[in-house]
């Protein structure tokens, strides 16, 4: 009978414990939801209910800490923390909470006493020193935090606190010492080289050479040079970083590959030619160490990086090797081929670019073919060969090609066909800048209302080829044969702005004044007034620039140019600083 009673009591105990666990879970869930909804007092009440039954419940203690801190009642945490520690004195979360509470209450003596109590019950643990230092650092006492860590490192005789000590040393601005300490950390755990570089990378420019001197001075080992390489990349000195990395790559293939990939990834965000080149070097080396798909990806990445850096021979060499086994439809390969062909065209190697385009035509997809045909056409336009540009576009019926045919017709002086092609392409093709240029050209064509004007085509083509001086001269000559209503004002104003852009300010003033005098009421004349004011300002004639803008604002209050004129006027008067 007594055995049955004991069994029943045990079963009832399990049931009660299960019910209590379920109730605790529900209360914590309710408290969390109330906390998220900003009902902090109600949340705190539920956390206290949990702690009434289970004073050492860490979730409830942390929740109560958050709510009391938000309510400005953190001093109310002292009693719950003491009750929790009386039940579980070895719980690191509760001990750390005690330190945070005393630190938040700005009671450093109590922080120190709490930390020392923790150390007494766990003399070999690093956590008391780490949390003590963190509590001090959070309140701005960096010197105190470092002393705590140094004491812990001295007593424990291990590297458990070296990372925190290195971070605090850097925060204190002792960068060379921080570098020495980080080097110790990285030697013990090479995986932390990125963390070390991120921390030391914040060193100001004036101390960077000193930091590097400590890392790569006499007797520097491979770990030290790897850390220096990481820092150099982050500081925009990728070529120096690559020289260090290349010299100390480990013999272990897996680790070497990881370092090369990391180096390449870090240079990706830098747009300098130097960074692009060393990215290519790292990826090419990585491709040689790999096989299969990883090798192909690295080779493609290297080719694109070489192309972006302008080393087209190296890019072509890698792609030729890659495609020697047969055409590839992999998107990365298509992108790399397209990148190389486009880079060749942009850099003026248009004949070579077109040759590669024909050679690798089968590798490209439809979008890439169309995009590259347009890049090649622009390349030939800038070379002065409009017929070759036309032939490259043969068979391309895209709206982008139609817009480009409009420019070719315009450069030939066939204004009627140019107008028709631009109209067919519509206003939204290409980039915003391209659409704006095309719209401006359409407005000019409508104003001139001539079917053919070869001299205008030659002047605009000269501009496309980069000969701005010849373009200005040609535009002025054509304008002289047009009426004010037939495009003369637009051409003179455009020529004046081009002259200003190439810093021929005297010519700019002459052309812009002529544009305004010929037709002072049109939108083109008003735009010329703003441009003229800018030129006067560039010449240092502030008084004349202000007078020009004031006249514009009074004479054309409804013009779309007025807001721009007001901004320029405010700047000239000193109301708005020039950025």
VENZI-V314167 format. One line per field, one symbol per residue. burial: b if it has 16 or more other ideal C-beta (glycine too) atoms within 10 Angstrom, else e. A space follows every 10 residues. Layout:
burial=???
This chain:
burial=eeeeeeeeee eeeeeeeeee eeebeebbeb bbebbeeeeb eebbbbbbbb beebbbbebb bebbbebbee eeebeebeeb beebbeeeee ebebbbbbbb bbbbeeeeeb bbebbeebbe eeeebbbbbb bbbbbbbeee bbebbbebbe ebbeeeeeeb bbbbbbbbbb eeeebbbbbb bbbebbeeeb ebbebbbebb bebeeeebee bbebbbeeeb eebbbbbbbb bbbbbebbeb bbebbeebbe eeeeebbebb bbbbebbeeb eeebbbbbbb bbbbbbbeeb eeeeebbbbb bbbbbbbbbe bbebbbebbe ebbeeeebee ebbbebbbbb bbbbbeeebb bebbebbeeb eebbeeebbb bbbbbbbbbb bbeeebebbb ebbeebebeb bbbbbbbbbb bbbbbebbbb bbeebeeebb eeeebeebee bbebbebbee eebeebbbbb bbbeeeebee bbbbbbebbe ebebeebbbb bbbbbbbbbb eeebeebbbb bbbbbbebbb ebbbbbbbbb bbbbbbbeee eeebbbebbe ebbeebeebe bbebbeebbe ebeeeeeee
